[in-house]
């Protein structure tokens, strides 16, 4: 569980940092923003199993 918690903390930090970069106006080009969105969606698909495991732990 300790390893999973650390992984979740790292993923949450990455998501928070990327959202703050995307939301800042004029901070990045449109192409870069689209590339980050694609990468973020792929990461969310891959981390879906981790989130499901965390939900099972709290049940």
Secondary structure, DSSP 8 states (H G I E B T S, - for coil): -HHHHHHHHHHHHHHHHHHHHHHSTTSS-HHHHHHHHHHHHHHHHHTHHHHHHHHHHH-
